[in-house]
Amino acid sequence: MCTPYRSQDISTCPIFVDPVQYQLIDSHEPITHFEYMLGLGKRELRYNLDCTENALLVQPCMHEYFVRKQLYLLPEEDVCKKMLNVARHNVSCLPSERVLFSDIPDFSADQCYYKLDHKDPSWDEKTLLYTRHPITGHVTTHTAPYPSLPTFSISASPWMAAMAARLAFTMANTRDTIPRIHIAMFSRRPPESFQVAPPPNVTLSPSVYKSILSPPAAVCQIPRASPSPRTSSKRAYHHFAGSDESSRSSDDEVRPPKRTRKTRAATSRTAQTAAAPRTRARCRAQAVH
């Protein structure tokens, strides 16, 4: 794969300088809805908007374009589809059965790549863009519609990039994935109080994580036989949007799964996992509270 360029490696000026920081999500956004969809605790993002997951390094002359919402960095489509599946799951299940976004490796910064979007009507197509190779430093000039722009990598979370970019689409647009994430986020009002999602595999089995993230099968692919029902699992198998076992369309609201009685073994596993080190997001939650 070609070397991905960084967000500070594109500019409207051919001379590159030290980058400045741009905050993808600010305090005027519907933060509580973001937090609930991401599996965070209430106010955890609101009190940590300056975190690495929400920061984008850009050239000073590019900063204003991002502030005015004329430019966006869009995650790749397969990543957006996985985010949509997680969003639909988190807003349809019980608060304690949500998935924390930072617990899923598919959404780590080094696994996601982006393309520059300039759909805003106020964008001047006469504007020249310059890219700097991250290794050699070679500068390349690009003219509209910029067909040769490279892909980019950023230190921020793809969730923050996608939510910042949702304004580039009309809400009536249901063909693109990012507006559908936005619709899913507002399909349920968050409860008055909610905590950060529990550690992985306490309320959800690995197969459930896989069902959330698995992309839809190709049209030409021969359908595989349905797996035989589990006989030894002690947890109920949950159905989410996009699974083969759901009779609903992928755009329908998903019913929350039935709560099951915890066995003594499951309670023991919960106690053991709760004592394990938490992710960076959970560490912040502990520091705040």
Contacts in CASP RR format, 6 or more apart in sequence:
PFRMAT RR
TARGET T0000
AUTHOR 0000-0000-0000
METHOD contacts of the structure
MODEL  1
MCTPYRSQDISTCPIFVDPVQYQLIDSHEPITHFEYMLGLGKRELRYNLD
CTENALLVQPCMHEYFVRKQLYLLPEEDVCKKMLNVARHNVSCLPSERVL
FSDIPDFSADQCYYKLDHKDPSWDEKTLLYTRHPITGHVTTHTAPYPSLP
TFSISASPWMAAMAARLAFTMANTRDTIPRIHIAMFSRRPPESFQVAPPP
NVTLSPSVYKSILSPPAAVCQIPRASPSPRTSSKRAYHHFAGSDESSRSS
DDEVRPPKRTRKTRAATSRTAQTAAAPRTRARCRAQAVH
2 150 0 8 1.000
2 151 0 8 1.000
3 133 0 8 1.000
3 134 0 8 1.000
3 135 0 8 1.000
4 113 0 8 1.000
4 134 0 8 1.000
4 150 0 8 1.000
4 151 0 8 1.000
4 152 0 8 1.000
4 153 0 8 1.000
5 131 0 8 1.000
5 132 0 8 1.000
5 133 0 8 1.000
5 134 0 8 1.000
5 150 0 8 1.000
5 151 0 8 1.000
5 152 0 8 1.000
5 153 0 8 1.000
6 57 0 8 1.000
6 134 0 8 1.000
6 152 0 8 1.000
6 153 0 8 1.000
6 154 0 8 1.000
7 19 0 8 1.000
7 56 0 8 1.000
7 57 0 8 1.000
7 58 0 8 1.000
7 73 0 8 1.000
7 114 0 8 1.000
7 152 0 8 1.000
7 153 0 8 1.000
7 154 0 8 1.000
8 16 0 8 1.000
8 19 0 8 1.000
8 57 0 8 1.000
8 58 0 8 1.000
8 59 0 8 1.000
9 16 0 8 1.000
9 131 0 8 1.000
9 132 0 8 1.000
9 133 0 8 1.000
9 134 0 8 1.000
9 152 0 8 1.000
10 59 0 8 1.000
10 62 0 8 1.000
10 116 0 8 1.000
10 129 0 8 1.000
10 130 0 8 1.000
10 131 0 8 1.000
10 132 0 8 1.000
10 149 0 8 1.000
10 152 0 8 1.000
11 59 0 8 1.000
11 61 0 8 1.000
11 62 0 8 1.000
11 129 0 8 1.000
11 130 0 8 1.000
11 131 0 8 1.000
11 132 0 8 1.000
12 59 0 8 1.000
12 61 0 8 1.000
12 62 0 8 1.000
12 65 0 8 1.000
12 127 0 8 1.000
12 128 0 8 1.000
12 129 0 8 1.000
12 130 0 8 1.000
13 59 0 8 1.000
13 61 0 8 1.000
13 130 0 8 1.000
14 130 0 8 1.000
14 139 0 8 1.000
14 141 0 8 1.000
16 59 0 8 1.000
16 130 0 8 1.000
16 132 0 8 1.000
16 139 0 8 1.000
17 59 0 8 1.000
17 60 0 8 1.000
19 57 0 8 1.000
19 58 0 8 1.000
19 59 0 8 1.000
19 60 0 8 1.000
20 57 0 8 1.000
20 58 0 8 1.000
20 59 0 8 1.000
20 60 0 8 1.000
20 63 0 8 1.000
21 55 0 8 1.000
21 56 0 8 1.000
21 57 0 8 1.000
21 58 0 8 1.000
22 55 0 8 1.000
22 56 0 8 1.000
22 57 0 8 1.000
22 58 0 8 1.000
22 63 0 8 1.000
22 66 0 8 1.000
22 67 0 8 1.000
23 49 0 8 1.000
23 50 0 8 1.000
23 54 0 8 1.000
23 55 0 8 1.000
23 56 0 8 1.000
24 54 0 8 1.000
24 55 0 8 1.000
24 56 0 8 1.000
24 156 0 8 1.000
24 160 0 8 1.000
24 161 0 8 1.000
24 163 0 8 1.000
24 164 0 8 1.000
25 31 0 8 1.000
25 34 0 8 1.000
25 45 0 8 1.000
25 49 0 8 1.000
25 54 0 8 1.000
25 160 0 8 1.000
25 163 0 8 1.000
25 164 0 8 1.000
26 49 0 8 1.000
27 46 0 8 1.000
27 49 0 8 1.000
29 163 0 8 1.000
30 185 0 8 1.000
30 186 0 8 1.000
31 45 0 8 1.000
31 46 0 8 1.000
32 42 0 8 1.000
32 46 0 8 1.000
32 190 0 8 1.000
33 185 0 8 1.000
33 186 0 8 1.000
33 190 0 8 1.000
34 40 0 8 1.000
34 45 0 8 1.000
34 163 0 8 1.000
34 185 0 8 1.000
35 41 0 8 1.000
35 42 0 8 1.000
35 43 0 8 1.000
35 44 0 8 1.000
35 45 0 8 1.000
35 46 0 8 1.000
35 190 0 8 1.000
35 194 0 8 1.000
36 42 0 8 1.000
36 90 0 8 1.000
36 91 0 8 1.000
36 95 0 8 1.000
36 98 0 8 1.000
36 188 0 8 1.000
36 190 0 8 1.000
36 191 0 8 1.000
36 194 0 8 1.000
37 87 0 8 1.000
37 90 0 8 1.000
37 91 0 8 1.000
37 184 0 8 1.000
37 185 0 8 1.000
38 45 0 8 1.000
38 90 0 8 1.000
38 100 0 8 1.000
38 101 0 8 1.000
38 159 0 8 1.000
39 90 0 8 1.000
39 98 0 8 1.000
39 99 0 8 1.000
39 100 0 8 1.000
39 101 0 8 1.000
39 196 0 8 1.000
39 197 0 8 1.000
40 100 0 8 1.000
40 101 0 8 1.000
40 196 0 8 1.000
40 197 0 8 1.000
40 281 0 8 1.000
40 285 0 8 1.000
41 194 0 8 1.000
41 195 0 8 1.000
41 196 0 8 1.000
41 197 0 8 1.000
41 285 0 8 1.000
42 190 0 8 1.000
42 193 0 8 1.000
42 194 0 8 1.000
42 195 0 8 1.000
43 288 0 8 1.000
44 196 0 8 1.000
44 281 0 8 1.000
44 284 0 8 1.000
44 285 0 8 1.000
44 288 0 8 1.000
45 51 0 8 1.000
45 54 0 8 1.000
47 288 0 8 1.000
48 54 0 8 1.000
48 284 0 8 1.000
48 288 0 8 1.000
51 284 0 8 1.000
52 155 0 8 1.000
52 156 0 8 1.000
53 102 0 8 1.000
53 156 0 8 1.000
53 157 0 8 1.000
53 159 0 8 1.000
53 160 0 8 1.000
53 281 0 8 1.000
54 156 0 8 1.000
54 157 0 8 1.000
54 160 0 8 1.000
55 155 0 8 1.000
55 156 0 8 1.000
56 66 0 8 1.000
56 73 0 8 1.000
56 154 0 8 1.000
56 155 0 8 1.000
56 156 0 8 1.000
56 161 0 8 1.000
57 154 0 8 1.000
57 155 0 8 1.000
58 66 0 8 1.000
62 71 0 8 1.000
65 71 0 8 1.000
66 72 0 8 1.000
68 122 0 8 1.000
69 120 0 8 1.000
69 167 0 8 1.000
69 168 0 8 1.000
70 118 0 8 1.000
70 120 0 8 1.000
70 122 0 8 1.000
70 123 0 8 1.000
71 116 0 8 1.000
71 117 0 8 1.000
71 118 0 8 1.000
71 120 0 8 1.000
71 123 0 8 1.000
72 116 0 8 1.000
72 117 0 8 1.000
72 119 0 8 1.000
72 161 0 8 1.000
72 164 0 8 1.000
72 165 0 8 1.000
72 168 0 8 1.000
73 114 0 8 1.000
73 115 0 8 1.000
73 116 0 8 1.000
73 117 0 8 1.000
73 152 0 8 1.000
73 154 0 8 1.000
73 161 0 8 1.000
73 165 0 8 1.000
74 80 0 8 1.000
74 114 0 8 1.000
74 115 0 8 1.000
74 116 0 8 1.000
74 117 0 8 1.000
74 161 0 8 1.000
74 162 0 8 1.000
74 165 0 8 1.000
74 168 0 8 1.000
74 178 0 8 1.000
75 83 0 8 1.000
75 112 0 8 1.000
75 113 0 8 1.000
75 114 0 8 1.000
75 158 0 8 1.000
75 161 0 8 1.000
75 162 0 8 1.000
76 112 0 8 1.000
76 113 0 8 1.000
76 114 0 8 1.000
76 115 0 8 1.000
76 151 0 8 1.000
77 177 0 8 1.000
78 215 0 8 1.000
79 106 0 8 1.000
79 107 0 8 1.000
79 112 0 8 1.000
79 158 0 8 1.000
80 158 0 8 1.000
80 162 0 8 1.000
80 177 0 8 1.000
80 178 0 8 1.000
80 181 0 8 1.000
81 177 0 8 1.000
81 215 0 8 1.000
81 216 0 8 1.000
82 104 0 8 1.000
82 106 0 8 1.000
82 107 0 8 1.000
82 212 0 8 1.000
82 213 0 8 1.000
82 215 0 8 1.000
83 107 0 8 1.000
83 158 0 8 1.000
83 159 0 8 1.000
83 162 0 8 1.000
83 177 0 8 1.000
83 181 0 8 1.000
84 177 0 8 1.000
84 180 0 8 1.000
84 181 0 8 1.000
84 184 0 8 1.000
85 212 0 8 1.000
85 213 0 8 1.000
85 240 0 8 1.000
85 241 0 8 1.000
85 242 0 8 1.000
86 99 0 8 1.000
86 101 0 8 1.000
86 104 0 8 1.000
86 212 0 8 1.000
86 213 0 8 1.000
87 181 0 8 1.000
87 184 0 8 1.000
87 185 0 8 1.000
88 184 0 8 1.000
88 240 0 8 1.000
88 241 0 8 1.000
88 254 0 8 1.000
89 98 0 8 1.000
89 99 0 8 1.000
89 212 0 8 1.000
89 240 0 8 1.000
89 241 0 8 1.000
89 254 0 8 1.000
90 98 0 8 1.000
90 99 0 8 1.000
90 197 0 8 1.000
91 184 0 8 1.000
91 185 0 8 1.000
91 187 0 8 1.000
91 188 0 8 1.000
92 187 0 8 1.000
92 188 0 8 1.000
92 240 0 8 1.000
92 241 0 8 1.000
92 253 0 8 1.000
92 254 0 8 1.000
92 255 0 8 1.000
92 256 0 8 1.000
93 238 0 8 1.000
93 254 0 8 1.000
93 256 0 8 1.000
93 257 0 8 1.000
94 256 0 8 1.000
94 257 0 8 1.000
94 259 0 8 1.000
95 191 0 8 1.000
95 194 0 8 1.000
95 195 0 8 1.000
96 195 0 8 1.000
96 197 0 8 1.000
96 198 0 8 1.000
96 203 0 8 1.000
97 203 0 8 1.000
97 204 0 8 1.000
97 238 0 8 1.000
97 257 0 8 1.000
98 197 0 8 1.000
99 197 0 8 1.000
99 200 0 8 1.000
99 204 0 8 1.000
99 209 0 8 1.000
99 212 0 8 1.000
100 196 0 8 1.000
100 197 0 8 1.000
100 200 0 8 1.000
100 279 0 8 1.000
100 281 0 8 1.000
100 282 0 8 1.000
101 107 0 8 1.000
101 157 0 8 1.000
101 159 0 8 1.000
101 281 0 8 1.000
102 157 0 8 1.000
102 279 0 8 1.000
102 280 0 8 1.000
102 281 0 8 1.000
103 197 0 8 1.000
103 199 0 8 1.000
103 200 0 8 1.000
103 279 0 8 1.000
104 209 0 8 1.000
104 213 0 8 1.000
105 111 0 8 1.000
106 213 0 8 1.000
107 157 0 8 1.000
107 158 0 8 1.000
107 159 0 8 1.000
109 153 0 8 1.000
109 154 0 8 1.000
109 155 0 8 1.000
109 156 0 8 1.000
109 157 0 8 1.000
110 153 0 8 1.000
112 153 0 8 1.000
112 154 0 8 1.000
112 158 0 8 1.000
113 151 0 8 1.000
113 152 0 8 1.000
113 153 0 8 1.000
114 151 0 8 1.000
114 152 0 8 1.000
114 153 0 8 1.000
114 154 0 8 1.000
114 158 0 8 1.000
114 161 0 8 1.000
115 149 0 8 1.000
115 151 0 8 1.000
115 152 0 8 1.000
116 129 0 8 1.000
116 146 0 8 1.000
116 149 0 8 1.000
116 152 0 8 1.000
117 165 0 8 1.000
117 168 0 8 1.000
118 146 0 8 1.000
119 168 0 8 1.000
120 168 0 8 1.000
125 144 0 8 1.000
125 145 0 8 1.000
126 144 0 8 1.000
127 144 0 8 1.000
128 141 0 8 1.000
128 142 0 8 1.000
128 143 0 8 1.000
129 141 0 8 1.000
129 142 0 8 1.000
129 146 0 8 1.000
129 149 0 8 1.000
130 139 0 8 1.000
130 140 0 8 1.000
130 141 0 8 1.000
130 142 0 8 1.000
131 139 0 8 1.000
131 140 0 8 1.000
131 142 0 8 1.000
131 149 0 8 1.000
131 150 0 8 1.000
132 138 0 8 1.000
132 139 0 8 1.000
133 139 0 8 1.000
133 140 0 8 1.000
140 148 0 8 1.000
142 148 0 8 1.000
142 149 0 8 1.000
154 161 0 8 1.000
162 178 0 8 1.000
162 181 0 8 1.000
163 181 0 8 1.000
163 182 0 8 1.000
165 178 0 8 1.000
166 178 0 8 1.000
166 179 0 8 1.000
166 181 0 8 1.000
166 182 0 8 1.000
168 178 0 8 1.000
169 176 0 8 1.000
169 178 0 8 1.000
169 179 0 8 1.000
169 182 0 8 1.000
170 179 0 8 1.000
171 179 0 8 1.000
171 182 0 8 1.000
171 183 0 8 1.000
173 179 0 8 1.000
174 180 0 8 1.000
174 183 0 8 1.000
174 251 0 8 1.000
180 251 0 8 1.000
187 253 0 8 1.000
196 281 0 8 1.000
196 282 0 8 1.000
196 285 0 8 1.000
198 270 0 8 1.000
198 273 0 8 1.000
198 274 0 8 1.000
199 273 0 8 1.000
199 274 0 8 1.000
199 276 0 8 1.000
199 278 0 8 1.000
200 209 0 8 1.000
201 209 0 8 1.000
201 273 0 8 1.000
202 269 0 8 1.000
202 270 0 8 1.000
202 273 0 8 1.000
202 274 0 8 1.000
204 238 0 8 1.000
205 233 0 8 1.000
205 235 0 8 1.000
207 237 0 8 1.000
208 237 0 8 1.000
208 238 0 8 1.000
208 240 0 8 1.000
211 238 0 8 1.000
211 240 0 8 1.000
211 243 0 8 1.000
212 240 0 8 1.000
216 242 0 8 1.000
217 223 0 8 1.000
226 244 0 8 1.000
226 245 0 8 1.000
230 237 0 8 1.000
234 263 0 8 1.000
234 265 0 8 1.000
234 266 0 8 1.000
235 260 0 8 1.000
235 266 0 8 1.000
236 257 0 8 1.000
236 258 0 8 1.000
236 260 0 8 1.000
238 257 0 8 1.000
239 245 0 8 1.000
239 246 0 8 1.000
239 254 0 8 1.000
239 257 0 8 1.000
240 246 0 8 1.000
240 254 0 8 1.000
241 248 0 8 1.000
241 250 0 8 1.000
241 251 0 8 1.000
241 252 0 8 1.000
241 254 0 8 1.000
242 250 0 8 1.000
246 254 0 8 1.000
248 254 0 8 1.000
262 270 0 8 1.000
278 285 0 8 1.000
278 286 0 8 1.000
END
